[in-house]
Amino acid sequence: MRVPHGIDSKAFSAAVRELEGIVGQQWVFTSEEDLYLYRDAYSPFWGEPEERLASAAVSPESVEQVQAILRIANAHKIPIYPISTGRNLGYGGAAPVYSGSVVLDLKRMNRILEIDEQAASCLVEPGVSYFDLYRHIRANKLKLWIDCPDPGWGSLVGNALDHGNGYTMNPFRDHFGAHCGMEVVLANGDLVRTGMGALPGAKTWQQSRYGFGPDVDGIFSQGNSGVVTKMGFWLMAEPEAYLAGTVMVSRHADLVPLMKAFSVLNNTNAMMATTRIGSPLQLGRVFGVPPEPEHAALLDKPGVTPDELEAYGRKNDLPYWTIDLKFYGGTEVVEAQWTYAMRVFKSAIPDVQFTKGDRLTFPLTDAQAEAVQDKASLGIPSLGAFFVGARSPNKPVGSHGHFWLSPILPLSAEAVLEAQKVFAGAFREWGVAPLYRALPQLYSPRAFYLLFGFEVSEDPAVNHKTRETVRRMIKLAAEHGWGEYRTAPAFMDDVMNVYSYNNHALRGLHERIKDALDPNGILAAGRCGIWPKHLRNGRS
Ligand SMILES: Cc1cc2nc3c(=O)[nH]c(=O)nc-3n(C[C@H](O)[C@H](O)[C@H](O)COP(=O)(O)OP(=O)(O)OC[C@H]3O[C@@H](n4cnc5c(N)ncnc54)[C@H](O)[C@@H]3O)c2cc1C
């Protein structure tokens, strides 16, 4: 049996028996075979000594069992790592940040506790997946939509607690931002409800966010002071119609007026959906269909200029930049929004072009929902995103997984162009493959996430080089004022280290909260670079 670092194997066996007494023997996992499921299949340390591994896993079915488990963990000083559905691929999977922790797997707590159609809200347990909630809504013909990330098998709670994002409109697409009220078991086993939930018999726990007093919910997101056992969310009322369209411009310099016009639409909430800046001319081989040979040769040419790409674009009818727009609402309203958007772009760039995409009315039949290409934009969960890195005619050898790095940039053309230049220069200098064609994604309503994807290899030497590149990128981004929003456990300390204003005052605050709420340091040690006292490597 694996044993957590610093724990005597007899003491650990005794703790395991106590855990079995709480949840039943069949819900405590210690065999290599069972624990394989708690490895991070996308770990950038795959098969290396630094890979983060669980010593055991325990799966409760009630809040009382969670409380009892944490009390046992405190008594024996056993490190615990909570997961909801543990599908956090790309950001750590189901594996703990601190190797040797016992994974607290909350998948069995999977009840949809409340769903209010008129208020468009719900209360769920951690094991409720996007598929579960979607199927429940459809089975009961409720006029509600969920907002899901690309893979629909994850949980509302786990995704929101890691600041995950989806693809419908504000405020639903920021999953933590769309939550309303929590129930949390603190590290010592105490039970707390936040917001209106602190009022016994509250009638608006899932509708009114703040309750009374300081808003503490944030410390449990990307934090490690509590286990969230219930969480409320706002859902989107099913709109009458949906209209999608694409804006296309042909010149490199068009990005400046394009972004200015887009900002007007975005900042007046005339366009509230997630979107991305695309560049059919610049897109290389990151995760898509490879360009045709002449285009590929141009992209591979060192120092290729925007003029050369523009000339290729003119010849082949390829736009330099694109932005997808999506509108949700009344049938006349989405048409009017599209007309208005076209006017705003035309006044900024007279030769701008548009294509109109999907135009749908709701509800969709099952067959129509199945046929939708861009499912996530309509809150339809799927696993289609796993095409990323998969084996295909263009990619005879599939990748061993991937992870992301997303420096966050201001919402402006100048910022995008500067970031492309900075990273392109760095990749040349470091001698690594040019990832600089990464393009910005609008998840936050006011900032771009510049999403870089890295493939995980079965070859430790390749992974070593990738990790070094990522670490350099984190520092380089920080030097330019661009921070990450989320990262894999391998890089959590690196990211927290660059949030260093006033001698790491924010990390100091997190550590004080950690010490107060989790004096034995048992819960999710190291999550987001927040370590308990005994693991701070000499820092007090
Ligand atoms: C191809 C691909 C595409 C992806 N696209 C997206 C995307 O569009 N958007 C997106 O957001 N993500 C995306 N991801 C990342 C990831 O798959 C999802 O975010 C997924 O929903 C996270 O898994 P989960 O919901 O099971 O969370 P979990 O793994 O359960 O939780 C994530 C972390 O939150 C903490 N946590 C979880 N539950 C609790 C709890 N109850 N109490 C305290 N702490 C807790 C833990 O530290 C845990 O490690 C993608 C991944 C892949 C592979």
PDBQT file of the ligand as one rigid body, heavy atoms in Angstrom, charges set to zero:
ROOT
HETATM    1  C1  LIG A 601     -10.041  18.784 -24.906  1.00  0.00    +0.000 C 
HETATM    2  C2  LIG A 601     -10.337  19.537 -23.646  1.00  0.00    +0.000 A 
HETATM    3  C3  LIG A 601     -11.095  20.705 -23.711  1.00  0.00    +0.000 A 
HETATM    4  C4  LIG A 601     -11.361  21.407 -22.542  1.00  0.00    +0.000 A 
HETATM    5  N1  LIG A 601     -12.143  22.533 -22.624  1.00  0.00    +0.000 NA
HETATM    6  C5  LIG A 601     -12.453  23.212 -21.503  1.00  0.00    +0.000 A 
HETATM    7  C6  LIG A 601     -13.313  24.347 -21.567  1.00  0.00    +0.000 A 
HETATM    8  O1  LIG A 601     -13.846  24.691 -22.616  1.00  0.00    +0.000 OA
HETATM    9  N2  LIG A 601     -13.542  25.034 -20.425  1.00  0.00    +0.000 N 
HETATM   10  C7  LIG A 601     -13.025  24.641 -19.229  1.00  0.00    +0.000 A 
HETATM   11  O2  LIG A 601     -13.278  25.283 -18.226  1.00  0.00    +0.000 OA
HETATM   12  N3  LIG A 601     -12.233  23.557 -19.138  1.00  0.00    +0.000 NA
HETATM   13  C8  LIG A 601     -11.942  22.825 -20.223  1.00  0.00    +0.000 A 
HETATM   14  N4  LIG A 601     -11.148  21.703 -20.125  1.00  0.00    +0.000 N 
HETATM   15  C9  LIG A 601     -10.570  21.336 -18.805  1.00  0.00    +0.000 C 
HETATM   16  C10 LIG A 601     -11.416  20.322 -17.972  1.00  0.00    +0.000 C 
HETATM   17  O3  LIG A 601     -11.670  19.167 -18.709  1.00  0.00    +0.000 OA
HETATM   18  C11 LIG A 601     -12.743  20.887 -17.488  1.00  0.00    +0.000 C 
HETATM   19  O4  LIG A 601     -12.552  22.123 -16.858  1.00  0.00    +0.000 OA
HETATM   20  C12 LIG A 601     -13.443  19.936 -16.498  1.00  0.00    +0.000 C 
HETATM   21  O5  LIG A 601     -14.788  20.325 -16.343  1.00  0.00    +0.000 OA
HETATM   22  C13 LIG A 601     -12.804  19.933 -15.115  1.00  0.00    +0.000 C 
HETATM   23  O6  LIG A 601     -13.059  18.707 -14.509  1.00  0.00    +0.000 OA
HETATM   24  P1  LIG A 601     -14.127  18.497 -13.342  1.00  0.00    +0.000 P 
HETATM   25  O7  LIG A 601     -15.322  19.330 -13.654  1.00  0.00    +0.000 OA
HETATM   26  O8  LIG A 601     -14.297  17.053 -13.155  1.00  0.00    +0.000 OA
HETATM   27  O9  LIG A 601     -13.412  19.175 -12.084  1.00  0.00    +0.000 OA
HETATM   28  P2  LIG A 601     -12.609  18.418 -10.933  1.00  0.00    +0.000 P 
HETATM   29  O10 LIG A 601     -11.464  17.700 -11.519  1.00  0.00    +0.000 OA
HETATM   30  O11 LIG A 601     -13.534  17.649 -10.084  1.00  0.00    +0.000 OA
HETATM   31  O12 LIG A 601     -12.164  19.685 -10.099  1.00  0.00    +0.000 OA
HETATM   32  C14 LIG A 601     -11.142  20.558 -10.487  1.00  0.00    +0.000 C 
HETATM   33  C15 LIG A 601     -10.350  20.964  -9.243  1.00  0.00    +0.000 C 
HETATM   34  O13 LIG A 601     -11.184  21.768  -8.388  1.00  0.00    +0.000 OA
HETATM   35  C16 LIG A 601     -10.992  21.409  -7.009  1.00  0.00    +0.000 C 
HETATM   36  N5  LIG A 601     -12.259  20.864  -6.504  1.00  0.00    +0.000 N 
HETATM   37  C17 LIG A 601     -13.126  20.103  -7.225  1.00  0.00    +0.000 A 
HETATM   38  N6  LIG A 601     -14.202  19.828  -6.492  1.00  0.00    +0.000 NA
HETATM   39  C18 LIG A 601     -14.023  20.385  -5.293  1.00  0.00    +0.000 A 
HETATM   40  C19 LIG A 601     -14.840  20.469  -4.135  1.00  0.00    +0.000 A 
HETATM   41  N7  LIG A 601     -16.039  19.922  -4.117  1.00  0.00    +0.000 N 
HETATM   42  N8  LIG A 601     -14.366  21.142  -3.069  1.00  0.00    +0.000 NA
HETATM   43  C20 LIG A 601     -13.155  21.741  -3.125  1.00  0.00    +0.000 A 
HETATM   44  N9  LIG A 601     -12.344  21.713  -4.203  1.00  0.00    +0.000 NA
HETATM   45  C21 LIG A 601     -12.785  21.048  -5.285  1.00  0.00    +0.000 A 
HETATM   46  C22 LIG A 601      -9.886  20.371  -6.986  1.00  0.00    +0.000 C 
HETATM   47  O14 LIG A 601      -8.667  21.014  -6.747  1.00  0.00    +0.000 OA
HETATM   48  C23 LIG A 601      -9.920  19.779  -8.378  1.00  0.00    +0.000 C 
HETATM   49  O15 LIG A 601      -8.669  19.287  -8.787  1.00  0.00    +0.000 OA
HETATM   50  C24 LIG A 601     -10.854  20.958 -21.279  1.00  0.00    +0.000 A 
HETATM   51  C25 LIG A 601     -10.093  19.782 -21.230  1.00  0.00    +0.000 A 
HETATM   52  C26 LIG A 601      -9.857  19.082 -22.392  1.00  0.00    +0.000 A 
HETATM   53  C27 LIG A 601      -9.065  17.809 -22.277  1.00  0.00    +0.000 C 
ENDROOT
TORSDOF 0
